[in-house]
Amino acid sequence: MIRRRTAVALLASPLLLTGCGGGAEATERRTSPRRPAPAPTPGTTTPPAPAPGTATPPRGIPGLGPERTAAIPARCTQAVVVTGRGENSPLCTVVLHQRTPAGWQAGPAWPAHNALRGWSAHHTLGDLRSPLGVYTLSDAGGLLADPGSKLPYHRSSGFHSPGTGFEGEPLEGSFDYVVAIDYNRKPGTSPLDWTRPLGAARGGGVWLHVDHGGPTHGCVSVAKAHMKDLLRTLDPGRHPVVVMGYADWLAH
């Protein structure tokens, strides 16, 4: 958790899916004798062909049920999905999804950590759980210089992270790069800003930040290279959000 200041933006390359067609197969179709269609197996039916002009439905985000999908704003075209292994687990996976005309395209899956005790629908200060929900991503910052963030980026010595984590791992460098999660904070301010619209008892300072190899107090952490990818990809013009929770909750 944290203290005060200002922000900048993110970039990660989308996963491009390509396919190839071979000329040999086309030639074979032209020159090979036509074979009769095989007879259907008894007791089976052949599915009807799609009606002319029928469009394939756009792809949704895998793992998200209708309730979580509906919570993503219509204008959002970038969603960081954090999928926890269980309600009480500190382990999760992070995937950046980007909306295209064909639907949502997934980037690579990154191993990550969330809070020591898992997840909470009513996060409070010191409960050592990450808040469930869909939150906007507005601001970034860190101890290090801006790596090319598209979100407003606030560099400050206030992002220093001394001490050790729950498993004895050093915390130094954890806040080299951060993206503020808009849980109980004022968007448009530094991730270090202490404004707590829900009150101090509901906690705050929940970020995406550099992984230190163990559970967090409430944040979500990924490897430093992946944080740089996010900073260089997340674009305020695309209204990015984070969708975060354990798998069973996300599936609703």
Secondary structure, 3 states (H helix, E strand, C coil): CCCCCCEEECECCCCCCCCCCCHHHHHHHHHCCCCCCCCCCCCCCCCCCCCCCCCCCCECCCCCCHHHHHCCCCCCCEEEEEEECCCCCCEEEEEEEEEECCEEEEEEEEEEECECCCEECCCCCCCCCEECEEEEEEEEEECCCCCCCEEEEEECHHHCCCCECCCCCECCCCCCCEEEECCCCCCCCCCCCCCCCCCHHHCCCCEEEECCCCCECCCEEECHHHHHHHHCECCHHHCCEEEEEEHHHHCC
